[in-house]
Amino acid sequence: MPRSQFTPALAQRQLVLKLAACGTPVREICALVNGARGRPVTETTLRLHFAQELLEGAVRANSNVAQSLYSKATGGDTIAAIFWLKCRAHWRESAQALELTGPGGGPLIVQSMTDAQLEAIVAKARQRRRRLPGPSGESP
């Protein structure tokens, strides 16, 4: 017995468009679209007869979300603005690592010292700082 030709109804087209716009997977949409015999259509049949609705639904959904995100980003929502710039303007966060080395690029030399020794080093640095000329060349 030959298979009957599938002819999509307007209501089915609208359903597929809405489901595709929501991001529903094709295999799940198939379960909701019945063919001539009342059984769900296959993915092949769905893609063949509803290609425009599947494409348009995805484009509409992405467009609506992008418009909403753009409105939030330009309206002062900092998180939306950062997300937009990272995705659309290819902004990246740079690593905030700081590497310390000792003399000549060698390892750090760690010493133990008393509070008095540390205070003497700080006092000496303050004295040197006071003797340095200011930005205009004058002493502070």
LINQUI-V847177 format. One record per helix or strand of 3 or more residues. SS is the DSSP state (~ for helix, > for strand). FROM is the first residue (numbers start at 1). TO is the last residue. If there is no record, write none. Layout:
ss=SS from=FROM to=TO
ss=SS from=FROM to=TO
This chain:
ss=~ from=10 to=21
ss=~ from=26 to=32
ss=~ from=43 to=49
ss=~ from=51 to=74
ss=~ from=78 to=88
ss=~ from=103 to=105
ss=~ from=115 to=131
